[in-house]
Structure formats: structure tokens, C-alpha cells
């Protein structure tokens, strides 16, 4: 396992333990480019 994959996995594990709320997770994924603005809007509307 490369270091990059290890650190991504470690970060996700830590965030899941400290319990970020779903909207914060969506915002982080949008900023990182993991989801598009359209996907963000759809998912956010489902959370509201």
C-alpha cells in the first residue's frame, strides 16, 4: 500500500471516529473535487 493511499485511509478513519456531520463531509468532498457541484446539491437536498 502506498503512503498516499495509507494517509487517505487513515484520515477517513479518524474523521469517522470523531464524527463529522454529513454536511461537512459533503463540503470537504466538493472542495477536494471528489464530487461535482450538481452532486453536492443533490446530496445536500436529501440531507435537508
N, C-alpha and C positions, 0 to 999 in steps of 0.2 A: 504494500500500500504506500503510495507516495505521500510525502509530507503534506501537500496541498489537500488531498482527499482526507487525510487524518485530521487536519485542523478544521476543515469544514464539518466533519462528523462530530468532532469534539465541541465545536461552537453550537451546533444544533442540539447536542445532548445537554449542554449547560443551559441553553435557553429553555429547553423543555423542563428542566428541573426547577428553574427559578420562576417559571410560569408567566411568560409574556402573554399579554392579551392578544386575541386573534387579529384585531385591527392593527396593532403594532407590527405583528408578523407580516401582514399584508403590505404595510408600508415599507418594511425592510426589503421584502421581495421585489417590490416595484423599484425601489432605489437601486438595488443590485442588478436589475434588468432580468430577473428570473421570470417575471410576468409583465404583460403589456398593460397599458392604461385601461384598455377595454376590459381585460380580465380582472383588473383591480376593481373597476367599477361594478362589474357583475358580482364578484365575490363580496364586496363591501355591502351591496344592496341586500344580499342574502343574510348578512350578519345583523343588519338593522331591523 
